[in-house]
């Protein structure tokens, strides 16, 4: 039975976002909603898969209570971190070698503790 349904903008926008996130048409995603509601048995029918849950969450509008306006400029925030000192490749490679050695030691210790070595 063909049916025409007009959605308000506050429902249409998240529906379009969900469709884009899933790579499907808006109509197909919209049809999933009544199908899921009509076909799920109240006595323990099929649980939705993870992709459906994630798509539903992504389709939700932003919560204005958790949005905070930006303060200041990112360039100003990062300015103190910028240095005109020349980059010392040898020192960086030495530091990186120590990091890699520490990671390897940690992995070996984990392997021994978990019986993999």
Buried (B, 14 or more C-beta within 10 A) or exposed (E): EEEEEEEEEEBEEBBBBBBBBBEBEBEEBBEBEEEBEEEEEEEEEEEBEEEBEBBBEEBEEEEEEEEEEEEEEEEEEEEEEEEEEEEEEEEEEEEEEEEEEEEEEEEEEEEEEEEEE
